[in-house]
């Protein structure tokens, strides 16, 4: 991977429990005013993960549309959309709409999907990991074609479509960037090599930096196998940023950046205290960026 990719920082707000609509709007607007923060993310779950399972959880694509209309600068997206909940041409149409609302700021974050309780509750099929990843690969092909072609048919193993017509097209040309999340070495990272502009890895786990360094090598090998320059794919990590432990967050981010991350997403935990965004900039982002620049020279 490229050693010269500039560091990029963003935030994530999971819209569950105490992360209510008004609080998310406020923190995204705060982030939109800080140029050191370049992107903002939601997740794509229908039910809470962690805490009380019967708590509130907002639907993410309708929420993203509202946030797109209330921000001006941030790149926006999901870490990550489940491919199980919406058909690929429908998702392509939704993504185009958000790209238009945001004047070309969407990044399509997508993954194979994994939450079995949600699948049972919301009618998504229970599939093997291999089939979910193979479906993801086909979905990426369909979405890009919907964004770039006037009309087409698709005959895959899992999706069979006739006369797909998707107008208008996204603002971004040739199409919005695609971020794929996941860490499966044999299948997922192969799909990343084939289709992604950004790969996202979960950095909130023990030994995350060592795992990231190893998986970066695996991804590079997949790129080499298909003749793609691995420097074309940004290496993204997401990790929790706790307001009362930003020194630990800074240390974790520094370790992940040293291991190869160049796209960092700070996952915020509610309540989002006033001034949190400025604290992230001054206590985490600026020191990490300065240290990274010093190492590069």
Secondary structure, DSSP 8 states (H G I E B T S, - for coil): --S----EEEEEE--BTT--HHHHHHHHHHHHT-TT--EEEE---SS-SSS-TTS-B--HHHHHHHHHHT-SS-EEEES-EETTSS-HHHHHHHHHHHHHHTTS-EEEEEE----HHHHHHHT-----HHHHHHHHHHHHHHHHHHHH-SSEEEE-SS-EEEEE---S--SSSS--EEEEE---TTTHHHHHHHH-SEEEEE--STTHHHHHHHHHHHHHHHHHHHT--GGGSEEEEEEEE-GGGHHHHHHHHHHHHHTT--EEEEEE-SS--TTHHHHHIIIIIHHHHHHHHHHH-
